[in-house]
Amino acid sequence: MFFKKFLYYINPLNLFKKDEEAGLNLRMMHGINKISFLAFVMCLGVMLYRWWARS
């Protein structure tokens, strides 16, 4: 279940996909969640790169 949702968030085709039955507030909340998740993954990548570069 976790990996399924993880792959859904990483897929660039799903970033701008509109959910027709969701209201405006719910769509905005999901958009902000996707942005924060992508920022987290990018920061994790930077941290891993810095750790690898120091070794």
MODELLER restraints for C-alpha pairs under 7 A, 6 or more apart:
rsr = mdl.restraints
at = mdl.atoms
rsr.add(forms.Gaussian(group=physical.xy_distance, feature=features.Distance(at['CA:8:A'], at['CA:14:A']), mean=6.91, stdev=0.5))
rsr.add(forms.Gaussian(group=physical.xy_distance, feature=features.Distance(at['CA:9:A'], at['CA:34:A']), mean=6.65, stdev=0.5))
